[in-house]
């Protein structure tokens, strides 16, 4: 018996695209730019990570972009280089490199387009990745980013925002994501059904790729992998 699903929601980073494929070269590029701007003083990716974590703890609830900008400004300050506009300049270059280098998972584009022909799709993400370079402009009916709605995973509220913008009750939305807490547990706490995507194949019962999603939608309701049930909530079965 087909699932009573009226809409689908997807996580972005490491669900639809390989986040590391763009982030690694982008943060290396940012480190080089800061080093050059600060007279050749060595700046490592590790140092940028440490500063970013410190800044994030001082900015609870802030979006990823705001945290990254503040972290770059702090890193420059510690290097004795406080040129106005430097952090924004480096951030924009970081975002451009990340957009250019981020790789869509091989099956994602085709599966999304097939599903978008029959159901409204939403992107529900904490991230800021640009959809244009990935060829995903126009695929999603709704795009909900934590930075613009003010609610971040694992707060179930971000999924309620998604359902509201879709105009569909949460119990009729199926969310697909790679994180057992931020995606599966949080979406279920909001009343949605949720399916875990584990491309490593180590989680019994999880999807290994999006190729399995159309068949899942045509079959019985999805069950969470053992040990990943999360808060009780309606299933789509």
C-alpha positions as CSV (number, residue, x, y, z in Angstrom):
1,X,0.0,0.0,0.0
2,X,1.6,3.3,-1.0
3,X,2.7,5.8,1.7
4,X,0.2,8.6,2.5
5,X,2.9,11.2,1.6
6,X,1.9,14.5,0.2
7,X,5.4,16.1,0.1
8,X,9.0,15.3,0.6
9,X,11.7,17.1,2.5
10,X,15.4,16.7,2.1
11,X,18.5,17.6,4.0
12,X,21.3,19.0,1.8
13,X,24.8,18.6,3.1
14,X,26.0,14.9,2.7
15,X,22.5,13.9,1.7
16,X,22.1,15.5,-1.7
17,X,25.7,16.7,-2.2
18,X,29.2,15.9,-0.8
19,X,29.8,18.7,1.6
20,X,33.5,18.0,2.0
21,X,34.1,18.1,-1.7
22,X,33.6,21.9,-1.7
23,X,34.4,22.8,1.9
24,X,37.9,21.4,2.0
25,X,39.3,23.4,-0.9
26,X,37.3,26.5,0.2
27,X,38.7,26.6,3.7
28,X,42.2,26.0,2.3
29,X,41.7,28.9,0.0
30,X,40.5,31.1,2.8
31,X,43.6,30.3,4.8
32,X,45.8,31.2,1.9
33,X,44.0,34.5,1.4
34,X,44.3,35.5,5.1
35,X,48.0,34.6,5.1
36,X,48.6,36.7,2.0
37,X,46.6,39.6,3.4
38,X,48.5,39.5,6.7
39,X,51.9,39.8,5.3
40,X,52.6,36.1,4.7
41,X,52.0,35.0,8.3
42,X,51.2,31.3,8.4
43,X,47.5,30.5,8.7
44,X,46.4,26.9,8.9
45,X,43.1,25.2,8.3
46,X,43.3,23.8,11.8
47,X,43.7,27.3,13.3
48,X,40.6,28.5,11.4
49,X,38.6,25.5,12.7
50,X,39.6,26.3,16.3
51,X,38.7,30.0,15.9
52,X,35.4,29.0,14.3
53,X,34.5,26.7,17.2
54,X,35.3,29.4,19.8
55,X,33.3,32.0,17.9
56,X,30.3,29.6,17.5
57,X,30.2,29.1,21.3
58,X,29.8,32.9,21.7
59,X,27.1,33.1,19.1
60,X,24.4,30.5,20.0
61,X,21.6,30.4,17.5
62,X,23.6,32.3,14.8
63,X,23.6,31.1,11.2
64,X,26.6,29.4,9.7
65,X,27.4,32.3,7.4
66,X,27.4,34.8,10.3
67,X,29.6,32.5,12.4
68,X,32.1,32.0,9.5
69,X,32.3,35.8,8.8
70,X,32.9,36.5,12.5
71,X,35.5,33.7,12.8
72,X,37.4,35.0,9.8
73,X,37.4,38.5,11.3
74,X,38.6,37.1,14.6
75,X,41.4,35.1,12.9
76,X,42.6,38.2,11.0
77,X,42.5,40.2,14.3
78,X,44.7,37.6,16.0
79,X,47.1,38.0,13.1
80,X,47.3,41.7,13.7
81,X,45.5,42.4,10.4
82,X,42.2,44.2,10.9
83,X,41.8,45.8,7.4
84,X,38.2,46.9,7.0
85,X,36.2,44.5,4.7
86,X,38.9,41.8,4.8
87,X,36.7,39.2,6.5
88,X,33.8,39.8,4.1
89,X,36.2,39.6,1.1
90,X,37.6,36.3,2.3
91,X,34.2,35.0,3.1
92,X,32.8,35.7,-0.4
93,X,35.8,34.0,-1.9
94,X,35.3,31.0,0.4
95,X,31.7,30.7,-0.7
96,X,32.6,31.0,-4.4
97,X,35.2,28.3,-4.2
98,X,32.8,26.0,-2.2
99,X,30.0,26.5,-4.8
100,X,32.4,25.8,-7.7
101,X,33.8,22.6,-6.1
102,X,30.8,21.0,-4.3
103,X,29.8,17.8,-6.0
104,X,26.2,16.5,-6.2
105,X,25.9,12.8,-5.4
106,X,25.6,10.9,-8.7
107,X,22.0,9.9,-8.4
108,X,20.6,12.9,-6.7
109,X,19.7,15.1,-9.6
110,X,17.8,12.5,-11.5
111,X,15.9,11.2,-8.5
112,X,14.9,14.7,-7.4
113,X,13.6,15.6,-10.8
114,X,11.6,12.4,-11.1
115,X,10.1,13.0,-7.6
116,X,9.4,16.7,-8.3
117,X,7.2,15.7,-11.2
118,X,4.7,14.0,-8.8
119,X,5.3,15.6,-5.4
120,X,6.3,19.0,-4.0
121,X,9.8,18.9,-2.6
122,X,11.4,20.9,0.1
123,X,15.0,21.5,1.1
124,X,15.4,21.8,4.9
125,X,18.9,22.7,5.8
126,X,21.2,24.4,8.3
127,X,23.6,25.0,5.5
128,X,24.1,27.8,3.0
129,X,25.2,25.9,-0.2
130,X,24.1,27.6,-3.4
131,X,21.7,25.4,-5.4
132,X,22.5,27.0,-8.8
133,X,25.9,25.5,-9.5
134,X,24.5,22.1,-8.5
135,X,21.8,22.3,-11.1
136,X,19.0,22.2,-8.5
137,X,17.4,25.6,-9.2
138,X,13.7,25.1,-9.6
139,X,13.6,21.5,-8.2
140,X,12.3,22.5,-4.8
141,X,8.9,24.1,-4.2
142,X,10.2,25.3,-0.8
143,X,13.7,26.0,0.5
144,X,14.0,26.5,4.3
145,X,17.4,27.6,5.5
146,X,18.1,27.9,9.2
147,X,19.9,31.2,8.7
148,X,16.8,32.8,7.2
149,X,14.0,31.3,9.3
150,X,16.0,31.5,12.6
151,X,15.5,27.9,13.7
152,X,18.3,25.4,13.5
153,X,18.4,21.6,13.5
154,X,18.0,19.7,15.7
155,X,15.2,22.0,16.8
156,X,12.0,20.4,15.4
157,X,10.7,23.8,14.7
158,X,12.6,24.1,11.4
159,X,10.5,21.1,10.2
160,X,7.3,22.8,11.2
161,X,8.4,25.8,9.2
162,X,8.9,23.5,6.2
163,X,5.5,21.9,6.5
164,X,3.8,25.2,6.9
165,X,5.4,26.6,3.8
166,X,4.5,23.5,1.9
167,X,0.9,23.8,3.0
168,X,0.9,20.2,4.1
169,X,0.4,18.7,7.6
170,X,3.7,17.4,9.1
171,X,2.2,13.9,9.3
172,X,2.0,13.9,5.5
173,X,5.6,14.9,4.9
174,X,8.5,12.4,4.7
175,X,12.0,13.9,5.4
176,X,15.2,12.2,4.2
177,X,18.6,13.0,5.7
178,X,21.9,11.6,6.7
179,X,21.9,12.5,10.4
180,X,20.1,10.3,12.9
181,X,19.4,13.2,15.4
182,X,19.3,16.4,13.3
183,X,17.3,14.7,10.5
184,X,15.5,11.6,11.7
185,X,14.8,12.3,15.4
186,X,14.1,16.0,14.9
187,X,11.8,15.5,11.9
188,X,9.9,12.8,13.8
189,X,9.6,15.1,16.8
190,X,7.9,17.6,14.5
191,X,5.4,15.0,13.5
192,X,6.9,14.0,10.1
193,X,8.0,10.5,9.0
194,X,11.7,10.3,8.4
195,X,14.2,8.0,6.7
196,X,17.9,7.8,7.4
197,X,20.3,7.9,4.4
198,X,23.6,6.1,5.2
199,X,25.8,5.9,2.2
200,X,28.3,3.8,4.0
201,X,25.8,1.0,4.3
202,X,26.7,0.4,8.0
203,X,23.1,1.2,9.3
204,X,20.7,-1.7,8.9
205,X,17.4,-0.6,7.3
206,X,18.8,2.8,6.1
207,X,18.8,3.9,2.5
208,X,22.2,3.6,0.9
209,X,21.4,6.1,-1.9
210,X,18.4,8.1,-3.1
211,X,17.9,5.5,-5.8
212,X,15.9,3.4,-3.2
213,X,13.5,6.2,-2.4
214,X,11.0,5.8,-5.2
215,X,10.5,2.1,-4.4
216,X,10.2,3.0,-0.7
217,X,7.4,5.5,-1.5
218,X,5.6,2.8,-3.5
219,X,5.8,0.2,-0.6
220,X,4.9,0.0,3.0
221,X,5.8,2.8,5.5
222,X,9.4,3.4,6.3
223,X,10.8,2.2,9.6
224,X,13.7,3.8,11.4
225,X,16.9,1.7,11.6
226,X,17.3,-0.2,15.0
227,X,18.6,2.1,17.6
228,X,17.7,5.3,15.8
229,X,14.0,5.6,16.6
230,X,14.2,9.0,18.3
231,X,11.2,10.7,19.8
232,X,7.8,9.0,19.2
233,X,5.8,10.5,16.4
234,X,3.5,9.5,13.6
235,X,5.0,7.3,10.9
236,X,4.0,7.5,7.3
237,X,2.9,3.8,7.2
